[in-house]
Amino acid sequence: MPAATLDAFLNSYLGPPDELRSAVVATIRQLTQAATKIRNTINQGVLGTAFAGTRGANADGDIQKDLDIFADDIFLDAMRHAPVALYASEELEQPVLLDRQAPLAIAIDPLDGSSNIDTNVSIGTIFSLLPATGAPDGNPAASFLQAGVNQLGAGFFIYGPQLALVLSLGSGTHVFVLSTRLGTFVQAYESRIIPQRTQEFAINAANYRHWDEAVRLYIDDCLEGTEGPREKDFNMRWIASLVADCYRILMRGGVFLYPGDKRKGYRQGRLRLVYEANPIAYLIEQAAGAATDTITRILEIEPESLHQRVPMVFGSAREVARITRYHTEPSAIGERAPLFSRRGLFRA
């Protein structure tokens, strides 16, 4: 039986006439067109006109590449043709009002992992779909200060060996790959389920000296392998591309950590709650995983500002819960090796 196309999937999601669902479908279709344009530009590499050149810094202090701005312009233009009231982006200080009568607000990271642009590593686009609330032209930011549980859908495009769309509209996390032969996205994986247990973690180990004790002890225990309290060997991965790390976890399990640390500007982590952590958490939870700020469920956090940062841990549910216990029950990790038998809280 041939795999379903994205169009067929979206048509099945529509069901009886419903304004919000119709708006979600129309918006996703515009997003796929924009992502295809960006993929074509990325495929040209340094031969293209918009690639790895540096522009300066965005409103939040991060370095902008030419491709960041190019991607933002493409998606903003696409959303002008979608039923979207408000467009918020990592690259813009304030949301853009597009259509005050439209039912949706979209928060987007137009080009995640842009530090990898010139190294030929997978990069992507992350998006969150929210209901437009209140008076969009009165306080444009208000629609984006909703907890992630209110998302109508979320997803990301990953520009890698294939152009893939990872999407959830509230009934599982599905993966679609662009078929150049058919000229459309085709479902590659239906309702991904992340294994609850794992032996793989992703973290930037270069920051070890800056981490809080709970994070250091967790990583120490993993690195002890079969001779340590975990009694199994772990592998470490770190791509520095959120979409690539998330895609790997969706495919084979694992846990990702980007904690806050003691460096200036890193106490609250570096990932943005509204347009990075929330959509990723939504996708992970819909795949039977978990996502926290090391303690609190990401999707329950009420944003206080559009560009708010947050620590983040996500992936295999049992491993995420274990990391939370390292933070909330320090007495259980106070006694180190060789008294592993007294630390049953952390046994697999």
N, C-alpha and C positions, 0 to 999 in steps of 0.2 A: 504494500500500500504506500503510495507516494507521501512524503512528508507534507504537512500543512504549510501554507504560506502565511506570512504575517498578516496579509489582508484577510485571509480566512479566519485567523485567530481573532483579529479585531472585530470582524463581523459577528463572530459567535459571542464576543463580549458585549456587543451592543444590546442584544435582546430587545424587549419592548422599547418604544420611544422614550428617551430619557435625555434631558438637556446636558447634564454633566457627562454622561458616558459618551454621547455624541461629540462633545467638545474634546474629551480625552482622546478619542480615536482620531479626530481631525488633526489634533496637535501632534500626535505621534507620527502621523503620516508626513507632516511638514518637517518634523525632526529627522526622519529617515532621509528625506531629500537633501536636507542641509548636510547631514553627516556624510552622505555619498560625495557631495562636492568637496568636503574637507578631505575625505580619503583620497580623492583624485589629486589634490594639491600635495598631500603628504607623500604620495607615491612618486612625485617628481623629485623629492628630496632637495638637495642643494641646487638642483637645476631649476627649481621653481622660483617664483618671485616673492613668495611669503614663506619663509622657513625659519631658520634658527637665529636670525639677527635679533639683537637686544634693543628694546625700546626705552627702558628705564624701569620704573616701579609702578605698580598699581596703587589704588587708594589704601590698600592694607599693608603696603610695604614690600610686597613680593616682586621679584624681577619679572618683567614682561618680555616675552619674545614676540617677534613679528607674527608668528603663527597664532599666538594667544589672541591678538587683536583681530587678525583675519577671521579666526573661528568665531569670535564674539560677534563680529559684524554679520557673518553668514547666518548665525542662529537668530540674532535679533531681527534681521530682515525676514527670515522664515516665519517668525512668530507674528509679524505684522499681517500675515496671511492665515493666521490661525485664530480660533476663538479665545484669545488670551488677553486678559485685562492688563496684567503687569508682568514685566520681565526683569528679573534680578540676576545679576551675574557677578562672578568673582572679579571681573575686570572693570566693573562700574561701581562708583561709590554709592549711588542711590538707584532704586528701581526705576524703570522706564514705564510710563503709562502709555498703553497702546490702544485700548478700547474699554472705556469705563463700563460698558454694558456687557462685556464678555464674562463668562463664569469662572475662568481659570486664572491662576497665577503660576508662573514657572520660575523656578530657581535653578541656575545652571552654572556648572564649572565648564566653560567651553573647551578647555584643553587641559585635562589633568595629566600630570607627569611631564610638564613642558621642559624640565631640566634634562630629559632624555631625548629631546627632539633630534639633536645632532649625533646621537649614538645608535640610532636605528633600533631603539627599544620600543615596545608597545606603549602607546599613549591613548588617551580617550577623552570622552565627553560624558559628564555625569549630570543627570537632571532629576528634578523633583516636581511633581504636579500637585498643586494645592487648590482648594476652592478659594476664589477671590472673596474676601470678607469686607464688611463695612463699606466705607466710601472710598473706592480706589484713588480718586483724585484728591481726597482730603488728607489721608495719611497712607501713602503708597507702601510704606514698610510694614503696615499692620498685617497684611495678608501673609507675610513671611514669618511672623512671630507666633506661629502656631506650633504646637508639639508635633513631632513627626508621625504620631499615630493618625493624624488628620490627612495624611497624604492620600491622594486618589490613585496614585501610581508613581512609579519611579523606575529608573533604568540607567544604563550607560552603554555607550558605543565604545568598542575597543578597536583601535586601528593597529592591527597586527598582521600576521600572515593572512588572516581573513578579516574582513570587516564584519564584526559581530555586534548584535544588539542583545543585551541582557535586560529583560523586562519583567516587571510584575505589576499587575493591575488588581492585586489583592487575592489572587487565587493561584498561588505558586509562583516560582521564579523560572522563567522560560528563556531559552537562548535561540536566537535566530541568526543565520549567517547569510550574507548577501551572495546570491548566486549570480555570477556574471553571465552565465549561460541563459538563465531565465529572466534576468533583469529585475529580480525581486528578492526580498528576504524570505528564507525558508527555515522552518523550525528544525533545529539540530538537536536540541535537548528539551524535553518536556518535564516540568515540575522537578527541578533539581533538588536532591536531598543531600545535605552536608552530613557526613558521618559524625556522630557525637564524640568519638574518640579520635585522637590524632597523635602522630609522632613528628610533627613538623610545625615550626613556628617561624614567623617573619618579624624581624625587628632590626633597627639600625644599631648594631652592636658598638659602633664607634662612640655612641653616647653613654656607654655603660657608667662612666664615672659621674654622670650628671643625674642618673636615675634615683628615684626614691628607693628605700631599702626593699620594699615589697617586690618591686620589679626586678631588682638585682637578685634577690633570693629565688624568685621564680625561675629566672634564666639560669642561675647557678645550678639549681636542681635539675633542669633539663640537660645542662651540659655534663652533669655527673654521669648521665647515661645509665647503663645497667648496674653500675656500682653505686648509684645514688638512690635517693628516696623514691624516684619515679620508676626505677628498676626496668628501664627500657631506653634505647638510644633514640635521640632526636636528630633531625636534620634542620638546618637553618636556611631560610631564604629571605632575600630582601631585594626588590626590584626598584624601589623608589618611584613606583607608578601605582597609585591606589587601584586603578581599574585592573591592572595586570595582576597584582597580588590578590584582589578579590576574585578575579576570574579563576585563578589557580585554586583557590579555596573552594569555589563552587564546583570545580571539576573533581577535586580529589581530597578535600578536607584540609584542615590546618587551622592555625590561629594567627592573627595579625595584631601587633601591638604598636601603637604610636602614643606612648604615654606623655603626660606632662613631665618636665624635668626642671632642674635648677638653673638652667641658662636663662639669661634675660630674654623675656618675650616668649618663653616656652612653658611657663608654669601651667598654663591652661591648654597645653598641646598646640598643634599647628593646623589640624584639620578644621575646616569650617563646618559648623553644625548644620546650617540650613541647606547648603547645596553640595556638601560632600558626605558628612556623617549620616544625616537623616536618610537620603536615598540609598546609601550603601547598607545601612542598618535595615531598612525596609526589605531590600532584596535578600539579605542574609536571613532575616527572620522568616520570610516566606519560603526559604529553603531549609527550614528546621534548624537554623543556626541561632546564634545569639550575638548581641552587640551592646556594649556598655561603655561608660567613660572610666572604666575599671571598677566602678561600684554600681552606678545607676544605669538603668536601661536607657539607651540613647533616645529611643522614640518617645520617652516620657518627659524629656527635658524641654522646658518652655524657653525658647530663645528670647534673649533680651535685646539683641541687635542683629542686623542682617549679616554682618561679617564675624559674628561671634565664633571663637575657636573652642575646641573641646578635645580632651584626651580621648582615645578610642581603642577599644579591644573588640575584635569580632572574629567569628568563625565557628568552629565545632563547639556545640553548646556546653558539653561537660568541661572542656578546657577553659572556656570563658568563665564558667562558674568557679572553677578552681582558682583562676587568677583573681577573681573577686574575693575569695576567701583569704588569699595572701594579703589583701588590703584591709579586710574587715575583721580578721581574727588573728592579729599578730602574735598572740600568745601561743598559737598552734605552730608557729614557725620559729619560735624563739630557741628551741632546742635543735641544734644542727647535728650533722653526722658525728659519730656513728650511731646515734640513738634513733635510727629511722623507724624502728618499731613503735616508738612513742609518738609518731606523727601520722597516725592512721588517717587523719583528715584528708591527706593529700595522696593517698594510695589510689591507683587507677581502679 
